Amino acid sequence: MRVASTIVFILSFVSLLISLKLFWNLGVFVDEHNLSTNVVSGSYFWSLMDWLRLLLLFLICVISGLNIFLAKKKS
């Protein structure tokens, strides 16, 4: 069980890092071309979905990280 929790944490953390880098690149592109994220993403809804994806990935990382450490204390 602990190995599975560790794998979930690592995968979610890598996914979060990739999403953060892509979001950073989106911000740089928007700044350089004087656009808004709504134009690049397609609409205000999809811009909000980008933020929601980052939030959900962060929450998955936190919850899976806590799961690893709380399982360690119980053993």
PyMOL Python script that loads the backbone (N, CA, C, O; Angstrom):
from pymol import cmd

cmd.read_pdbstr("""\
ATOM      1  N   MET A   1       0.824  -1.199   0.000  1.00  0.00           N
ATOM      2  CA  MET A   1       0.000   0.000   0.000  1.00  0.00           C
ATOM      3  C   MET A   1       0.867   1.262   0.000  1.00  0.00           C
ATOM      4  O   MET A   1       0.548   2.246  -0.667  1.00  0.00           O
ATOM      5  N   ARG A   2       1.959   1.217   0.753  1.00  0.00           N
ATOM      6  CA  ARG A   2       2.823   2.393   0.846  1.00  0.00           C
ATOM      7  C   ARG A   2       3.511   2.678  -0.492  1.00  0.00           C
ATOM      8  O   ARG A   2       3.726   3.837  -0.849  1.00  0.00           O
ATOM      9  N   VAL A   3       3.854   1.627  -1.224  1.00  0.00           N
ATOM     10  CA  VAL A   3       4.494   1.814  -2.526  1.00  0.00           C
ATOM     11  C   VAL A   3       3.514   2.472  -3.492  1.00  0.00           C
ATOM     12  O   VAL A   3       3.895   3.363  -4.251  1.00  0.00           O
ATOM     13  N   ALA A   4       2.268   2.042  -3.467  1.00  0.00           N
ATOM     14  CA  ALA A   4       1.250   2.634  -4.338  1.00  0.00           C
ATOM     15  C   ALA A   4       1.030   4.101  -3.993  1.00  0.00           C
ATOM     16  O   ALA A   4       0.882   4.934  -4.887  1.00  0.00           O
ATOM     17  N   SER A   5       1.008   4.421  -2.709  1.00  0.00           N
ATOM     18  CA  SER A   5       0.836   5.817  -2.290  1.00  0.00           C
ATOM     19  C   SER A   5       2.013   6.674  -2.737  1.00  0.00           C
ATOM     20  O   SER A   5       1.834   7.823  -3.141  1.00  0.00           O
ATOM     21  N   THR A   6       3.200   6.121  -2.666  1.00  0.00           N
ATOM     22  CA  THR A   6       4.382   6.851  -3.091  1.00  0.00           C
ATOM     23  C   THR A   6       4.361   7.095  -4.600  1.00  0.00           C
ATOM     24  O   THR A   6       4.715   8.178  -5.066  1.00  0.00           O
ATOM     25  N   ILE A   7       3.946   6.086  -5.352  1.00  0.00           N
ATOM     26  CA  ILE A   7       3.857   6.241  -6.810  1.00  0.00           C
ATOM     27  C   ILE A   7       2.820   7.296  -7.173  1.00  0.00           C
ATOM     28  O   ILE A   7       3.057   8.115  -8.061  1.00  0.00           O
ATOM     29  N   VAL A   8       1.670   7.287  -6.497  1.00  0.00           N
ATOM     30  CA  VAL A   8       0.629   8.290  -6.753  1.00  0.00           C
ATOM     31  C   VAL A   8       1.158   9.685  -6.432  1.00  0.00           C
ATOM     32  O   VAL A   8       0.908  10.629  -7.181  1.00  0.00           O
ATOM     33  N   PHE A   9       1.884   9.820  -5.330  1.00  0.00           N
ATOM     34  CA  PHE A   9       2.442  11.125  -4.969  1.00  0.00           C
ATOM     35  C   PHE A   9       3.445  11.599  -6.014  1.00  0.00           C
ATOM     36  O   PHE A   9       3.397  12.754  -6.436  1.00  0.00           O
ATOM     37  N   ILE A  10       4.343  10.732  -6.432  1.00  0.00           N
ATOM     38  CA  ILE A  10       5.367  11.126  -7.407  1.00  0.00           C
ATOM     39  C   ILE A  10       4.725  11.519  -8.732  1.00  0.00           C
ATOM     40  O   ILE A  10       5.093  12.535  -9.323  1.00  0.00           O
ATOM     41  N   LEU A  11       3.772  10.726  -9.201  1.00  0.00           N
ATOM     42  CA  LEU A  11       3.107  11.040 -10.465  1.00  0.00           C
ATOM     43  C   LEU A  11       2.312  12.345 -10.385  1.00  0.00           C
ATOM     44  O   LEU A  11       2.327  13.143 -11.323  1.00  0.00           O
ATOM     45  N   SER A  12       1.625  12.559  -9.275  1.00  0.00           N
ATOM     46  CA  SER A  12       0.863  13.804  -9.140  1.00  0.00           C
ATOM     47  C   SER A  12       1.788  15.006  -9.010  1.00  0.00           C
ATOM     48  O   SER A  12       1.474  16.086  -9.510  1.00  0.00           O
ATOM     49  N   PHE A  13       2.921  14.829  -8.348  1.00  0.00           N
ATOM     50  CA  PHE A  13       3.871  15.932  -8.210  1.00  0.00           C
ATOM     51  C   PHE A  13       4.498  16.284  -9.561  1.00  0.00           C
ATOM     52  O   PHE A  13       4.657  17.460  -9.888  1.00  0.00           O
ATOM     53  N   VAL A  14       4.851  15.268 -10.337  1.00  0.00           N
ATOM     54  CA  VAL A  14       5.412  15.515 -11.675  1.00  0.00           C
ATOM     55  C   VAL A  14       4.368  16.189 -12.561  1.00  0.00           C
ATOM     56  O   VAL A  14       4.692  17.106 -13.316  1.00  0.00           O
ATOM     57  N   SER A  15       3.116  15.737 -12.471  1.00  0.00           N
ATOM     58  CA  SER A  15       2.038  16.363 -13.244  1.00  0.00           C
ATOM     59  C   SER A  15       1.860  17.823 -12.850  1.00  0.00           C
ATOM     60  O   SER A  15       1.643  18.677 -13.709  1.00  0.00           O
ATOM     61  N   LEU A  16       1.952  18.112 -11.561  1.00  0.00           N
ATOM     62  CA  LEU A  16       1.843  19.491 -11.089  1.00  0.00           C
ATOM     63  C   LEU A  16       2.989  20.340 -11.629  1.00  0.00           C
ATOM     64  O   LEU A  16       2.769  21.471 -12.064  1.00  0.00           O
ATOM     65  N   LEU A  17       4.192  19.816 -11.605  1.00  0.00           N
ATOM     66  CA  LEU A  17       5.337  20.572 -12.120  1.00  0.00           C
ATOM     67  C   LEU A  17       5.193  20.849 -13.607  1.00  0.00           C
ATOM     68  O   LEU A  17       5.486  21.955 -14.060  1.00  0.00           O
ATOM     69  N   ILE A  18       4.746  19.862 -14.370  1.00  0.00           N
ATOM     70  CA  ILE A  18       4.550  20.060 -15.808  1.00  0.00           C
ATOM     71  C   ILE A  18       3.474  21.115 -16.049  1.00  0.00           C
ATOM     72  O   ILE A  18       3.648  21.995 -16.891  1.00  0.00           O
ATOM     73  N   SER A  19       2.375  21.033 -15.322  1.00  0.00           N
ATOM     74  CA  SER A  19       1.294  22.007 -15.492  1.00  0.00           C
ATOM     75  C   SER A  19       1.727  23.407 -15.097  1.00  0.00           C
ATOM     76  O   SER A  19       1.347  24.381 -15.747  1.00  0.00           O
ATOM     77  N   LEU A  20       2.516  23.516 -14.044  1.00  0.00           N
ATOM     78  CA  LEU A  20       3.018  24.837 -13.644  1.00  0.00           C
ATOM     79  C   LEU A  20       3.934  25.428 -14.708  1.00  0.00           C
ATOM     80  O   LEU A  20       3.863  26.623 -14.995  1.00  0.00           O
ATOM     81  N   LYS A  21       4.794  24.599 -15.294  1.00  0.00           N
ATOM     82  CA  LYS A  21       5.689  25.093 -16.346  1.00  0.00           C
ATOM     83  C   LYS A  21       4.895  25.521 -17.574  1.00  0.00           C
ATOM     84  O   LYS A  21       5.194  26.558 -18.166  1.00  0.00           O
ATOM     85  N   LEU A  22       3.884  24.741 -17.968  1.00  0.00           N
ATOM     86  CA  LEU A  22       3.050  25.117 -19.099  1.00  0.00           C
ATOM     87  C   LEU A  22       2.274  26.403 -18.820  1.00  0.00           C
ATOM     88  O   LEU A  22       2.118  27.242 -19.707  1.00  0.00           O
ATOM     89  N   PHE A  23       1.791  26.556 -17.593  1.00  0.00           N
ATOM     90  CA  PHE A  23       1.063  27.758 -17.212  1.00  0.00           C
ATOM     91  C   PHE A  23       1.991  28.967 -17.219  1.00  0.00           C
ATOM     92  O   PHE A  23       1.592  30.059 -17.622  1.00  0.00           O
ATOM     93  N   TRP A  24       3.227  28.769 -16.771  1.00  0.00           N
ATOM     94  CA  TRP A  24       4.228  29.838 -16.798  1.00  0.00           C
ATOM     95  C   TRP A  24       4.504  30.257 -18.234  1.00  0.00           C
ATOM     96  O   TRP A  24       4.556  31.448 -18.541  1.00  0.00           O
ATOM     97  N   ASN A  25       4.684  29.265 -19.122  1.00  0.00           N
ATOM     98  CA  ASN A  25       4.932  29.576 -20.535  1.00  0.00           C
ATOM     99  C   ASN A  25       3.748  30.300 -21.160  1.00  0.00           C
ATOM    100  O   ASN A  25       3.937  31.186 -21.993  1.00  0.00           O
ATOM    101  N   LEU A  26       2.534  29.936 -20.770  1.00  0.00           N
ATOM    102  CA  LEU A  26       1.339  30.632 -21.242  1.00  0.00           C
ATOM    103  C   LEU A  26       1.377  32.099 -20.808  1.00  0.00           C
ATOM    104  O   LEU A  26       1.060  32.992 -21.594  1.00  0.00           O
ATOM    105  N   GLY A  27       1.761  32.338 -19.570  1.00  0.00           N
ATOM    106  CA  GLY A  27       1.862  33.704 -19.073  1.00  0.00           C
ATOM    107  C   GLY A  27       2.908  34.519 -19.804  1.00  0.00           C
ATOM    108  O   GLY A  27       2.690  35.695 -20.094  1.00  0.00           O
ATOM    109  N   VAL A  28       4.048  33.902 -20.108  1.00  0.00           N
ATOM    110  CA  VAL A  28       5.099  34.595 -20.854  1.00  0.00           C
ATOM    111  C   VAL A  28       4.609  34.931 -22.259  1.00  0.00           C
ATOM    112  O   VAL A  28       4.819  36.045 -22.739  1.00  0.00           O
ATOM    113  N   PHE A  29       3.956  33.973 -22.920  1.00  0.00           N
ATOM    114  CA  PHE A  29       3.435  34.205 -24.267  1.00  0.00           C
ATOM    115  C   PHE A  29       2.408  35.328 -24.278  1.00  0.00           C
ATOM    116  O   PHE A  29       2.440  36.205 -25.141  1.00  0.00           O
ATOM    117  N   VAL A  30       1.499  35.291 -23.312  1.00  0.00           N
ATOM    118  CA  VAL A  30       0.447  36.310 -23.218  1.00  0.00           C
ATOM    119  C   VAL A  30       1.067  37.686 -22.994  1.00  0.00           C
ATOM    120  O   VAL A  30       0.620  38.674 -23.577  1.00  0.00           O
ATOM    121  N   ASP A  31       2.088  37.750 -22.156  1.00  0.00           N
ATOM    122  CA  ASP A  31       2.737  39.022 -21.872  1.00  0.00           C
ATOM    123  C   ASP A  31       3.482  39.556 -23.093  1.00  0.00           C
ATOM    124  O   ASP A  31       3.413  40.750 -23.385  1.00  0.00           O
ATOM    125  N   GLU A  32       4.185  38.690 -23.802  1.00  0.00           N
ATOM    126  CA  GLU A  32       4.970  39.130 -24.955  1.00  0.00           C
ATOM    127  C   GLU A  32       4.110  39.585 -26.128  1.00  0.00           C
ATOM    128  O   GLU A  32       4.515  40.463 -26.890  1.00  0.00           O
ATOM    129  N   HIS A  33       2.932  38.997 -26.277  1.00  0.00           N
ATOM    130  CA  HIS A  33       2.084  39.305 -27.426  1.00  0.00           C
ATOM    131  C   HIS A  33       0.887  40.198 -27.078  1.00  0.00           C
ATOM    132  O   HIS A  33      -0.012  40.386 -27.897  1.00  0.00           O
ATOM    133  N   ASN A  34       0.883  40.742 -25.863  1.00  0.00           N
ATOM    134  CA  ASN A  34      -0.174  41.648 -25.394  1.00  0.00           C
ATOM    135  C   ASN A  34      -1.567  41.059 -25.591  1.00  0.00           C
ATOM    136  O   ASN A  34      -2.467  41.726 -26.103  1.00  0.00           O
ATOM    137  N   LEU A  35      -1.734  39.809 -25.182  1.00  0.00           N
ATOM    138  CA  LEU A  35      -3.031  39.131 -25.253  1.00  0.00           C
ATOM    139  C   LEU A  35      -3.539  38.892 -23.845  1.00  0.00           C
ATOM    140  O   LEU A  35      -2.911  39.301 -22.869  1.00  0.00           O
ATOM    141  N   SER A  36      -4.663  38.237 -23.749  1.00  0.00           N
ATOM    142  CA  SER A  36      -5.151  37.797 -22.444  1.00  0.00           C
ATOM    143  C   SER A  36      -5.224  36.278 -22.453  1.00  0.00           C
ATOM    144  O   SER A  36      -5.257  35.653 -23.513  1.00  0.00           O
ATOM    145  N   THR A  37      -5.250  35.703 -21.280  1.00  0.00           N
ATOM    146  CA  THR A  37      -5.335  34.243 -21.201  1.00  0.00           C
ATOM    147  C   THR A  37      -6.652  33.742 -21.775  1.00  0.00           C
ATOM    148  O   THR A  37      -6.729  32.610 -22.252  1.00  0.00           O
ATOM    149  N   ASN A  38      -7.682  34.567 -21.734  1.00  0.00           N
ATOM    150  CA  ASN A  38      -8.968  34.168 -22.308  1.00  0.00           C
ATOM    151  C   ASN A  38      -8.864  33.958 -23.812  1.00  0.00           C
ATOM    152  O   ASN A  38      -9.479  33.042 -24.359  1.00  0.00           O
ATOM    153  N   VAL A  39      -8.088  34.803 -24.479  1.00  0.00           N
ATOM    154  CA  VAL A  39      -7.918  34.678 -25.930  1.00  0.00           C
ATOM    155  C   VAL A  39      -7.135  33.410 -26.255  1.00  0.00           C
ATOM    156  O   VAL A  39      -7.501  32.668 -27.166  1.00  0.00           O
ATOM    157  N   VAL A  40      -6.066  33.164 -25.517  1.00  0.00           N
ATOM    158  CA  VAL A  40      -5.213  32.017 -25.798  1.00  0.00           C
ATOM    159  C   VAL A  40      -5.914  30.711 -25.421  1.00  0.00           C
ATOM    160  O   VAL A  40      -5.829  29.728 -26.157  1.00  0.00           O
ATOM    161  N   SER A  41      -6.601  30.694 -24.287  1.00  0.00           N
ATOM    162  CA  SER A  41      -7.264  29.471 -23.834  1.00  0.00           C
ATOM    163  C   SER A  41      -8.550  29.179 -24.606  1.00  0.00           C
ATOM    164  O   SER A  41      -8.974  28.025 -24.680  1.00  0.00           O
ATOM    165  N   GLY A  42      -9.153  30.172 -25.159  1.00  0.00           N
ATOM    166  CA  GLY A  42     -10.375  29.969 -25.922  1.00  0.00           C
ATOM    167  C   GLY A  42     -11.545  30.741 -25.360  1.00  0.00           C
ATOM    168  O   GLY A  42     -12.374  31.243 -26.119  1.00  0.00           O
ATOM    169  N   SER A  43     -11.631  30.847 -24.064  1.00  0.00           N
ATOM    170  CA  SER A  43     -12.701  31.614 -23.428  1.00  0.00           C
ATOM    171  C   SER A  43     -12.374  31.751 -21.940  1.00  0.00           C
ATOM    172  O   SER A  43     -11.403  31.185 -21.437  1.00  0.00           O
ATOM    173  N   TYR A  44     -13.211  32.514 -21.265  1.00  0.00           N
ATOM    174  CA  TYR A  44     -13.049  32.708 -19.824  1.00  0.00           C
ATOM    175  C   TYR A  44     -13.206  31.381 -19.090  1.00  0.00           C
ATOM    176  O   TYR A  44     -12.507  31.124 -18.110  1.00  0.00           O
ATOM    177  N   PHE A  45     -14.125  30.538 -19.565  1.00  0.00           N
ATOM    178  CA  PHE A  45     -14.360  29.233 -18.941  1.00  0.00           C
ATOM    179  C   PHE A  45     -13.091  28.385 -18.951  1.00  0.00           C
ATOM    180  O   PHE A  45     -12.729  27.810 -17.925  1.00  0.00           O
ATOM    181  N   TRP A  46     -12.409  28.298 -20.094  1.00  0.00           N
ATOM    182  CA  TRP A  46     -11.215  27.466 -20.181  1.00  0.00           C
ATOM    183  C   TRP A  46     -10.050  28.068 -19.430  1.00  0.00           C
ATOM    184  O   TRP A  46      -9.167  27.343 -18.972  1.00  0.00           O
ATOM    185  N   SER A  47     -10.032  29.368 -19.297  1.00  0.00           N
ATOM    186  CA  SER A  47      -9.023  30.000 -18.457  1.00  0.00           C
ATOM    187  C   SER A  47      -9.229  29.599 -16.996  1.00  0.00           C
ATOM    188  O   SER A  47      -8.269  29.325 -16.276  1.00  0.00           O
ATOM    189  N   LEU A  48     -10.485  29.568 -16.571  1.00  0.00           N
ATOM    190  CA  LEU A  48     -10.781  29.106 -15.210  1.00  0.00           C
ATOM    191  C   LEU A  48     -10.452  27.626 -15.036  1.00  0.00           C
ATOM    192  O   LEU A  48     -10.029  27.212 -13.957  1.00  0.00           O
ATOM    193  N   MET A  49     -10.638  26.837 -16.069  1.00  0.00           N
ATOM    194  CA  MET A  49     -10.311  25.410 -15.998  1.00  0.00           C
ATOM    195  C   MET A  49      -8.805  25.188 -15.844  1.00  0.00           C
ATOM    196  O   MET A  49      -8.386  24.223 -15.205  1.00  0.00           O
ATOM    197  N   ASP A  50      -7.999  26.065 -16.418  1.00  0.00           N
ATOM    198  CA  ASP A  50      -6.545  25.985 -16.206  1.00  0.00           C
ATOM    199  C   ASP A  50      -6.204  26.192 -14.734  1.00  0.00           C
ATOM    200  O   ASP A  50      -5.393  25.463 -14.164  1.00  0.00           O
ATOM    201  N   TRP A  51      -6.833  27.189 -14.132  1.00  0.00           N
ATOM    202  CA  TRP A  51      -6.623  27.431 -12.695  1.00  0.00           C
ATOM    203  C   TRP A  51      -7.133  26.272 -11.855  1.00  0.00           C
ATOM    204  O   TRP A  51      -6.497  25.873 -10.880  1.00  0.00           O
ATOM    205  N   LEU A  52      -8.285  25.733 -12.238  1.00  0.00           N
ATOM    206  CA  LEU A  52      -8.858  24.604 -11.498  1.00  0.00           C
ATOM    207  C   LEU A  52      -7.957  23.380 -11.587  1.00  0.00           C
ATOM    208  O   LEU A  52      -7.794  22.661 -10.601  1.00  0.00           O
ATOM    209  N   ARG A  53      -7.370  23.133 -12.759  1.00  0.00           N
ATOM    210  CA  ARG A  53      -6.444  22.007 -12.919  1.00  0.00           C
ATOM    211  C   ARG A  53      -5.262  22.148 -11.968  1.00  0.00           C
ATOM    212  O   ARG A  53      -4.858  21.175 -11.331  1.00  0.00           O
ATOM    213  N   LEU A  54      -4.705  23.355 -11.868  1.00  0.00           N
ATOM    214  CA  LEU A  54      -3.583  23.570 -10.953  1.00  0.00           C
ATOM    215  C   LEU A  54      -3.993  23.345  -9.507  1.00  0.00           C
ATOM    216  O   LEU A  54      -3.254  22.739  -8.731  1.00  0.00           O
ATOM    217  N   LEU A  55      -5.173  23.833  -9.149  1.00  0.00           N
ATOM    218  CA  LEU A  55      -5.657  23.649  -7.782  1.00  0.00           C
ATOM    219  C   LEU A  55      -5.870  22.174  -7.462  1.00  0.00           C
ATOM    220  O   LEU A  55      -5.462  21.705  -6.400  1.00  0.00           O
ATOM    221  N   LEU A  56      -6.502  21.441  -8.369  1.00  0.00           N
ATOM    222  CA  LEU A  56      -6.766  20.023  -8.122  1.00  0.00           C
ATOM    223  C   LEU A  56      -5.472  19.214  -8.053  1.00  0.00           C
ATOM    224  O   LEU A  56      -5.344  18.327  -7.208  1.00  0.00           O
ATOM    225  N   LEU A  57      -4.527  19.503  -8.918  1.00  0.00           N
ATOM    226  CA  LEU A  57      -3.242  18.803  -8.845  1.00  0.00           C
ATOM    227  C   LEU A  57      -2.509  19.108  -7.547  1.00  0.00           C
ATOM    228  O   LEU A  57      -1.878  18.224  -6.967  1.00  0.00           O
ATOM    229  N   PHE A  58      -2.588  20.344  -7.090  1.00  0.00           N
ATOM    230  CA  PHE A  58      -1.975  20.697  -5.810  1.00  0.00           C
ATOM    231  C   PHE A  58      -2.637  19.944  -4.659  1.00  0.00           C
ATOM    232  O   PHE A  58      -1.954  19.433  -3.772  1.00  0.00           O
ATOM    233  N   LEU A  59      -3.968  19.876  -4.676  1.00  0.00           N
ATOM    234  CA  LEU A  59      -4.680  19.158  -3.615  1.00  0.00           C
ATOM    235  C   LEU A  59      -4.364  17.665  -3.630  1.00  0.00           C
ATOM    236  O   LEU A  59      -4.225  17.047  -2.575  1.00  0.00           O
ATOM    237  N   ILE A  60      -4.252  17.086  -4.825  1.00  0.00           N
ATOM    238  CA  ILE A  60      -3.881  15.672  -4.923  1.00  0.00           C
ATOM    239  C   ILE A  60      -2.492  15.438  -4.347  1.00  0.00           C
ATOM    240  O   ILE A  60      -2.262  14.444  -3.658  1.00  0.00           O
ATOM    241  N   CYS A  61      -1.568  16.348  -4.627  1.00  0.00           N
ATOM    242  CA  CYS A  61      -0.214  16.225  -4.076  1.00  0.00           C
ATOM    243  C   CYS A  61      -0.229  16.303  -2.554  1.00  0.00           C
ATOM    244  O   CYS A  61       0.421  15.506  -1.878  1.00  0.00           O
ATOM    245  N   VAL A  62      -0.962  17.251  -2.027  1.00  0.00           N
ATOM    246  CA  VAL A  62      -1.021  17.413  -0.575  1.00  0.00           C
ATOM    247  C   VAL A  62      -1.666  16.190   0.078  1.00  0.00           C
ATOM    248  O   VAL A  62      -1.141  15.660   1.056  1.00  0.00           O
ATOM    249  N   ILE A  63      -2.782  15.751  -0.452  1.00  0.00           N
ATOM    250  CA  ILE A  63      -3.494  14.611   0.147  1.00  0.00           C
ATOM    251  C   ILE A  63      -2.665  13.333   0.041  1.00  0.00           C
ATOM    252  O   ILE A  63      -2.579  12.571   1.004  1.00  0.00           O
ATOM    253  N   SER A  64      -2.051  13.089  -1.124  1.00  0.00           N
ATOM    254  CA  SER A  64      -1.242  11.877  -1.251  1.00  0.00           C
ATOM    255  C   SER A  64       0.021  11.956  -0.401  1.00  0.00           C
ATOM    256  O   SER A  64       0.475  10.940   0.125  1.00  0.00           O
ATOM    257  N   GLY A  65       0.592  13.147  -0.259  1.00  0.00           N
ATOM    258  CA  GLY A  65       1.748  13.310   0.620  1.00  0.00           C
ATOM    259  C   GLY A  65       1.391  13.071   2.071  1.00  0.00           C
ATOM    260  O   GLY A  65       2.141  12.417   2.796  1.00  0.00           O
ATOM    261  N   LEU A  66       0.255  13.594   2.505  1.00  0.00           N
ATOM    262  CA  LEU A  66      -0.206  13.336   3.871  1.00  0.00           C
ATOM    263  C   LEU A  66      -0.500  11.856   4.083  1.00  0.00           C
ATOM    264  O   LEU A  66      -0.235  11.313   5.155  1.00  0.00           O
ATOM    265  N   ASN A  67      -1.043  11.214   3.070  1.00  0.00           N
ATOM    266  CA  ASN A  67      -1.348   9.791   3.163  1.00  0.00           C
ATOM    267  C   ASN A  67      -0.080   8.967   3.395  1.00  0.00           C
ATOM    268  O   ASN A  67      -0.096   7.997   4.152  1.00  0.00           O
ATOM    269  N   ILE A  68       1.003   9.354   2.747  1.00  0.00           N
ATOM    270  CA  ILE A  68       2.268   8.635   2.933  1.00  0.00           C
ATOM    271  C   ILE A  68       2.771   8.802   4.362  1.00  0.00           C
ATOM    272  O   ILE A  68       3.153   7.820   5.000  1.00  0.00           O
ATOM    273  N   PHE A  69       2.775  10.036   4.874  1.00  0.00           N
ATOM    274  CA  PHE A  69       3.310  10.290   6.200  1.00  0.00           C
ATOM    275  C   PHE A  69       2.406   9.794   7.321  1.00  0.00           C
ATOM    276  O   PHE A  69       2.896   9.366   8.366  1.00  0.00           O
ATOM    277  N   LEU A  70       1.097   9.846   7.116  1.00  0.00           N
ATOM    278  CA  LEU A  70       0.193   9.326   8.155  1.00  0.00           C
ATOM    279  C   LEU A  70       0.224   7.815   8.193  1.00  0.00           C
ATOM    280  O   LEU A  70       0.082   7.228   9.267  1.00  0.00           O
ATOM    281  N   ALA A  71       0.404   7.165   7.057  1.00  0.00           N
ATOM    282  CA  ALA A  71       0.533   5.702   7.028  1.00  0.00           C
ATOM    283  C   ALA A  71       1.832   5.280   7.713  1.00  0.00           C
ATOM    284  O   ALA A  71       1.897   4.215   8.327  1.00  0.00           O
ATOM    285  N   LYS A  72       2.863   6.116   7.607  1.00  0.00           N
ATOM    286  CA  LYS A  72       4.139   5.814   8.247  1.00  0.00           C
ATOM    287  C   LYS A  72       4.009   5.867   9.767  1.00  0.00           C
ATOM    288  O   LYS A  72       4.605   5.046  10.465  1.00  0.00           O
ATOM    289  N   LYS A  73       3.241   6.819  10.286  1.00  0.00           N
ATOM    290  CA  LYS A  73       3.062   6.931  11.733  1.00  0.00           C
ATOM    291  C   LYS A  73       2.241   5.786  12.295  1.00  0.00           C
ATOM    292  O   LYS A  73       2.486   5.358  13.423  1.00  0.00           O
ATOM    293  N   LYS A  74       1.269   5.275  11.539  1.00  0.00           N
ATOM    294  CA  LYS A  74       0.412   4.196  12.007  1.00  0.00           C
ATOM    295  C   LYS A  74       1.155   2.876  12.094  1.00  0.00           C
ATOM    296  O   LYS A  74       0.815   2.026  12.918  1.00  0.00           O
ATOM    297  N   SER A  75       2.171   2.694  11.249  1.00  0.00           N
ATOM    298  CA  SER A  75       2.895   1.416  11.217  1.00  0.00           C
ATOM    299  C   SER A  75       3.794   1.249  12.425  1.00  0.00           C
ATOM    300  O   SER A  75       4.473   0.231  12.553  1.00  0.00           O
TER     301      SER A  75
END
""", "prot")
cmd.dss("prot")
cmd.show_as("cartoon", "prot")
cmd.util.cbc("prot")
cmd.orient("prot")
